[in-house]
Amino acid sequence: MVKDTKTLKGVYDKSNKARPTDTIDEAFEDMDKILQNPLRKDATILQNWMYFQTVCNEHLHSSDEDEKMVFRLFLCRLPQEYREVAKMCCREDTKTDDAVKQLEMIRRAKKPDSQNKSNKSKLKCYNCGKEGHLKAECWSKKKNQPKQKANQATEQKPCKSQGNEGDSQDGGRELHWGI
């Protein structure tokens, strides 16, 4: 069989055809291809599930048990924030469509939080003009505000320029609040 071939490559090809194919090697290669496909962060859960299912169907022979295994693999590959719902779906043996809907609800609930986060470094103070804080939080001296002094009670000497000194009931001494 090998004697009539002239090149080493021909011998290699004939020997590969003669021996039976190893299905375990193929299975390992297929699983490696499945597990290396990343989930896309910009896609919905349903889109990721459909993509993952398509890749798995290309490499696995489908049966009902295989579909459950494929879905569990998909659940294991989800980010940490979906982990509790994924575990609940596995425990309760939830249908694939229902589980995808639950996971999608979680994704939608978490999405507005990431969009509403404001970046404080972009804020600009109207008091000092620096970025990173607001006017109410400004630690520099406030502009356009006179220094406040404590109000004190002072005695002033009577003024002789107006009126009679005898008109005053306190003997010419009046108490004035100075500011």
Backbone torsions as a table, in degrees:
resi	resn	phi	psi	omega
1	MET	NA	-44.8	-177.6
2	VAL	-86.8	-20.3	-174.6
3	LYS	-65.1	-32.1	-175.7
4	ASP	-84.8	-3.5	177.0
5	THR	-88.4	144.2	-174.7
6	LYS	-100.0	-24.5	-176.7
7	THR	-115.3	160.4	178.3
8	LEU	-66.6	-35.6	178.6
9	LYS	-64.4	-38.5	177.5
10	GLY	-62.9	-40.0	177.8
11	VAL	-63.8	-42.5	-179.1
12	TYR	-63.8	-43.7	-179.8
13	ASP	-64.1	-42.1	-179.9
14	LYS	-67.0	-38.1	180.0
15	SER	-69.0	-34.5	176.9
16	ASN	-67.7	-36.3	178.0
17	LYS	-71.0	-31.2	-176.7
18	ALA	-74.8	-35.8	-177.8
19	ARG	-86.7	152.0	179.8
20	PRO	-71.7	149.1	179.6
21	THR	-74.6	143.7	-179.7
22	ASP	-90.2	110.9	-177.5
23	THR	-72.1	-25.3	179.6
24	ILE	-67.7	-40.6	176.9
25	ASP	-60.7	-44.0	178.8
26	GLU	-63.5	-40.8	179.4
27	ALA	-63.8	-41.2	178.6
28	PHE	-65.3	-40.8	178.3
29	GLU	-64.4	-41.5	178.9
30	ASP	-64.1	-44.5	179.2
31	MET	-64.8	-36.3	177.7
32	ASP	-63.3	-41.4	178.1
33	LYS	-64.6	-39.3	-179.8
34	ILE	-65.9	-46.4	-174.6
35	LEU	-75.9	-17.7	179.0
36	GLN	-85.5	-12.7	179.0
37	ASN	-75.7	116.0	-178.0
38	PRO	-78.5	154.3	172.5
39	LEU	-82.0	142.4	-178.7
40	ARG	-88.1	131.8	-178.1
41	LYS	-74.9	-27.2	-178.3
42	ASP	-83.4	-8.5	-178.6
43	ALA	-94.3	159.6	177.0
44	THR	-76.8	170.2	178.1
45	ILE	-62.6	-42.0	-179.5
46	LEU	-63.1	-42.3	178.8
47	GLN	-64.0	-42.3	177.5
48	ASN	-64.2	-40.9	179.7
49	TRP	-63.8	-44.1	-179.5
50	MET	-63.4	-40.7	178.7
51	TYR	-65.3	-46.6	-179.8
52	PHE	-62.0	-42.1	179.6
53	GLN	-64.9	-39.2	178.7
54	THR	-63.7	-45.1	178.9
55	VAL	-62.6	-42.0	-179.9
56	CYS	-66.3	-40.2	180.0
57	ASN	-65.8	-29.1	177.1
58	GLU	-67.7	-31.1	-172.8
59	HIS	-107.4	-14.7	-179.2
60	LEU	-119.7	154.1	172.7
61	HIS	-84.9	129.6	-171.7
62	SER	-84.3	138.0	169.5
63	SER	-149.7	172.5	-176.9
64	ASP	-64.6	-40.1	179.0
65	GLU	-68.7	-36.9	178.0
66	ASP	-64.8	-36.7	179.7
67	GLU	-65.1	-38.6	176.4
68	LYS	-64.3	-41.1	179.3
69	MET	-65.7	-41.7	179.3
70	VAL	-62.7	-41.6	179.7
71	PHE	-67.1	-37.0	176.9
72	ARG	-66.3	-38.3	174.7
73	LEU	-60.8	-42.2	178.1
74	PHE	-61.6	-44.1	179.8
75	LEU	-63.4	-36.3	179.3
76	CYS	-68.8	-26.3	-177.8
77	ARG	-86.4	-6.1	179.3
78	LEU	-70.0	155.8	177.6
79	PRO	-62.4	165.9	-174.0
80	GLN	-59.6	-33.2	-176.4
81	GLU	-66.0	-17.8	178.4
82	TYR	-98.2	-0.1	-170.0
83	ARG	-60.0	-44.3	-177.1
84	GLU	-64.9	-43.4	178.4
85	VAL	-66.9	-37.5	178.4
86	ALA	-63.0	-42.8	178.0
87	LYS	-64.5	-41.0	179.0
88	MET	-62.5	-40.3	179.1
89	CYS	-64.1	-37.6	178.5
90	CYS	-70.5	-41.0	-179.2
91	ARG	-65.4	-43.7	-175.7
92	GLU	-87.1	-0.8	-178.6
93	ASP	53.4	50.2	-178.8
94	THR	-69.6	146.0	176.4
95	LYS	-64.3	152.4	-176.5
96	THR	-58.8	-45.7	-178.2
97	ASP	-62.7	-42.2	179.6
98	ASP	-66.2	-40.5	179.9
99	ALA	-65.2	-41.1	178.7
100	VAL	-63.4	-39.4	178.1
101	LYS	-63.7	-42.7	178.7
102	GLN	-63.3	-43.7	180.0
103	LEU	-65.9	-36.3	179.0
104	GLU	-67.8	-36.7	176.7
105	MET	-62.7	-39.4	178.4
106	ILE	-66.0	-42.2	179.6
107	ARG	-61.8	-42.0	179.9
108	ARG	-68.8	-35.4	179.7
109	ALA	-68.4	-33.5	-178.2
110	LYS	-84.2	-21.2	-175.4
111	LYS	-63.4	-45.7	-179.2
112	PRO	-62.4	-30.1	179.3
113	ASP	-59.9	-42.4	-177.5
114	SER	-72.7	-27.0	-179.7
115	GLN	-80.6	-29.4	-175.4
116	ASN	-87.3	-5.4	-179.6
117	LYS	-68.6	124.4	179.0
118	SER	-95.6	147.9	180.0
119	ASN	-95.6	113.1	-175.6
120	LYS	-69.2	-22.2	-178.8
121	SER	-69.3	-18.8	-179.4
122	LYS	-88.7	-10.3	179.6
123	LEU	-72.7	148.9	-179.9
124	LYS	-126.0	132.5	-179.5
125	CYS	-76.6	132.4	177.9
126	TYR	-82.4	-11.8	-179.7
127	ASN	-84.3	-55.4	-175.5
128	CYS	-105.9	-14.0	178.1
129	GLY	86.0	1.2	-179.5
130	LYS	-87.4	155.2	178.9
131	GLU	-90.8	154.1	174.0
132	GLY	110.2	-8.7	177.7
133	HIS	-154.0	167.9	178.7
134	LEU	-100.5	171.9	-178.4
135	LYS	-61.8	-39.6	-179.1
136	ALA	-65.0	-26.3	-178.5
137	GLU	-98.2	4.1	-174.1
138	CYS	-68.5	134.1	-178.1
139	TRP	-99.3	-9.1	178.4
140	SER	-79.5	167.4	-178.4
141	LYS	-61.4	141.2	-179.2
142	LYS	-72.3	137.6	178.7
143	LYS	-83.9	153.7	173.6
144	ASN	57.1	29.7	175.4
145	GLN	-122.8	121.7	178.4
146	PRO	-68.1	153.5	178.5
147	LYS	-67.5	134.3	-179.4
148	GLN	-89.4	132.8	176.4
149	LYS	-112.5	153.0	178.2
150	ALA	-70.7	142.2	176.3
151	ASN	-77.4	129.3	-178.7
152	GLN	-124.7	147.3	174.7
153	ALA	-87.1	126.7	-179.6
154	THR	-128.8	153.6	175.1
155	GLU	-100.8	132.5	176.7
156	GLN	-112.0	146.6	178.1
157	LYS	-71.9	147.9	-177.4
158	PRO	-65.0	145.0	178.8
159	CYS	-88.5	126.3	-178.9
160	LYS	-92.8	-6.1	-175.2
161	SER	-75.4	-29.6	-177.1
162	GLN	-117.2	135.8	170.5
163	GLY	65.1	179.9	-179.4
164	ASN	-87.7	149.3	177.7
165	GLU	-74.0	-23.7	-176.5
166	GLY	-80.8	-12.4	-178.9
167	ASP	-71.1	-23.2	-176.5
168	SER	-77.1	138.3	-178.2
169	GLN	-81.9	-22.2	-176.4
170	ASP	-95.3	16.0	175.4
171	GLY	80.7	27.6	178.0
172	GLY	95.0	-2.0	179.9
173	ARG	-111.1	126.3	176.6
174	GLU	-119.6	148.6	179.8
175	LEU	-99.1	123.0	-179.3
176	HIS	-120.4	146.0	175.5
177	TRP	-94.4	118.5	-179.5
178	GLY	-95.6	144.3	179.6
179	ILE	-115.6	NA	NA
